[in-house]
Amino acid sequence: MNAAEPRAISFLRSLTVLDAKAIERLAPTSLTLVLLYAGCLAVGNSPGNVLLGILAISALPIVALRQELRSRPILIFSLFIILYLLAMAVRAELEGIPGRHIRAIDNFAFVAFAPFVAVHVAIALRFPMMSFERLCLLAAAIFIAGSSARLFWNADWAAGLSLFGEYEWGAGGGNRNYLSIEAGLTLLASGSLLVLAVATRRWPPPVRLVVGGLLALVCALDFLALIEMKSRTNWIAATVAGLVWLVTLFVGSLRRGGARRSVLWGAAAAVAVLAAVGLAAFSSQIASRLSDNGGVTANAELLAGIVTGRLDRSSIDFQAYDPRLPLFVTARELIAMKPLFGWGTDVGPLVKEHVGVTALQGKTQFHDAYLEFLVAVGIVGTGLIAGHLAAVALACRRRTAPALDPDVGVLLAALAAGSLAYVGIVAIAESANRMEIITQGLVLLFALMLGRGSIGQAIERIAGSATRPQ
């Protein structure tokens, strides 16, 4: 037996019981996986899906080994949501409803994976010198790097201010709406880090100048991409999310107080002024785009009429007005036919095969996440998922957690609030539950908060307990 064997045996034994030593040894691996996941969110679907699978599956034996984790209500609720959706998918398969329902479960169960990813977040926080704030900032920075690489790679740099012009109709390496969401979320993240870099003295002036300059450049390019891709939904989402970001930052700064409050708020106001100048510069282009089909008010009134049933197929030439409107009519009719438990988790074939509707321009989704949830899993399933989201939010709270750094805490709260507002608006006009930049982004967001909250508390109990002889 060589000298290395006793250490190896000790490591395996500690993994078997997941004691404090095992957590210390797992911390570098968990930290690496979490940061890689953050970087892959915007690069493409496959890398993020693979890492999410690794994080969630590898957390299962850890949860099974320790009663501190097994007893967490949020983990039990998450498993219940996954099993419920699996049951609904099997029901749809047995009823012969077209679609790959079992494969499509993750389109509705994605937030249920967050508590399992949070296990790795909590373990990563045991890494020496790794605070919650630092992990969040690193995750945001790596996400920005991945998004920038994807968004800027196929840009036409020789076209001047029109370098993203080819993205408007789906060219340039990806779907326009998908890339608009990516640009909007990256703008929020890079703007938050820019305010932190400018408003605080955490780094020497040369470092602040370089980091601030790079972040300002990313903000400018993301803003330009958001404008040039001409997505009205994302323009509205970015405006609302920006206001939520500013209000959260302002309220948080007032509550936190401190000498740096005025500097922090001043930096945020500067970002807002620059955004306003940019909006003014593109005002005619924005106004022209929003005036299509009668403007925002006319579109909102028409959509309300469809949802409430006041308008049907005979009321208006939907195809001539907007090709998406028949999809909303179809969704309303399908919900009325199966209101309680829905049709199944794969709703794509319903567009083609139900209520006499053929696919319009190849569309296989309803372009409204809320309607799609009701079509797929019905009122019962949608209510359960909404309840699960509320439970996740409650599990993120933890009274015994260490106090956050005042400046970073305020900015992280503003970034989280702005991002959730952005996703909430986009989901009105897009099937956001199918877009990995959103679904996996929400998994990471909630996993980070749970890693400090309920799940983090359970891991700390394990790490703080004395190793029991086995």
Protein Blocks (a to p, Z undefined) as FASTA:
>chain_A
ZZklmmmmmmmmmmmnopaklmmmmmmmmmmmmmmmmmmmmnpmklmmmmmmmmmmmmmm
mmmmpmklmmpmklmmmmmmmmmmmmmmmmmmmnopacjfklmmmmmmmmmmmmmmmmmm
mmmmmpghiafklmmmmmmmmmmmmmmmmmmmmpcfknojmlmmmmmnopahiafklmmm
mmmmmmmmmmmmmmmmmmpcfbcfklmmmmmmmmmmmmmmmmmmmmmnopaklmmmmmmm
mmmmmmmmmmmmmmngpjklmmmmmmmmmmmmmmmmmmmmmmmmmmmmmmgghijklmmm
mmmmmmnopacfklpcfklmomklmmmmmmmmmmmmmmmnonbjblklmmmmgghiacee
hiabehiaklmmmmmnommlmmmmmmmmmmmmmmmpcfkbccddfklmmmmmmmmmmmmm
mmmmmmmmccfklmmklmmmmmmmmmmmmmmmmmmmmmmmmmmpccddZZ
